[in-house]
């Protein structure tokens, strides 16, 4: 079987790692990087630390407005798909890279599989939500991480294309957690970690008033806040004159994946608008406070390990200080072997 993966942004490199390992050596795997994320710390370190071979192709599309960025990817991907004609084009998650690859694949009648299918925030202001919905409906195979995601796919009439495989980010997390526990990396700050924070979503960074209020609330927390600053956050903060390093907050560069896991393990909790980090906090049993109005990973909230802060920024200190939740009784994200289930499903469907 020949699989062509398209990735472009940081969380996709994490998802690619277990898939690349599960495909090798039995299957042929072509990896195309769109270049949506290009900084060393947003891209290269993930390939290095997670043991993924360098991409076969890098389109180096870079940053831009949604339309220009997605269009450049679409134009760049088409000839590569034509050249390789894989058995499956595999796309990951919800970024502009995902959407571009999905559109390019279906127009060339190439079988399309969507990993992390069926996630919904039901927030139509999020660019990611449109990327998810459009990709799921274009896909021939929707590889769902959770039972809840399977339910959303069924609600949209996609049940007969949907397969529950589990969450591949859980595969990586468990492996890296064990490595990090055995040999913890040094973290880039003095003293206790306190809270690990990340803020990068458009809904929090596009409006400077909202961003300023979030940083104000973080600065007033009663414990150190290690803010791992995404380039989008840094760019808006610089443009709008919003100081990040103040009060409780120390801003640092984004961390490589093993260091991020070590940071969460050494923390008392997480404050974030990232999807992946909410789930990582849950799996590492750290309390998460989500600076959004909803989440796709509802299992973390139902289990009591995640709370949606929404507009309650004035309550952030109390939310962060809440006691830890009871140990979960189930395992909604699977057993850490989702990538093998993905490869088995792809191979079985191609045989049909
Ligand atoms: C993208 C995804 C989002 C995902 C996130 C993970 C879309 C619509 N959004 O958001 O779903 O959670 O990636 O990080 O695809 N930049 C750099 N260096 C980089 C990458 C980005 O400086 O390596 C800066 C650029 O100024 C760019 C901005 O960050 O304009 C935003 O990058 P972009 O690719 O638009 O999306 P993200 O916010 O990272």
Boltz pocket constraint, residues with backbone or C-beta under 6 A from the ligand:
constraints:
  - pocket:
      binder: B
      contacts: [[A, 9], [A, 10], [A, 11], [A, 36], [A, 37], [A, 38], [A, 39], [A, 40], [A, 42], [A, 43], [A, 62], [A, 63], [A, 64], [A, 94], [A, 95], [A, 96], [A, 97], [A, 127], [A, 128], [A, 200], [A, 201], [A, 202], [A, 230], [A, 231], [A, 232], [A, 235]]
      max_distance: 6.0
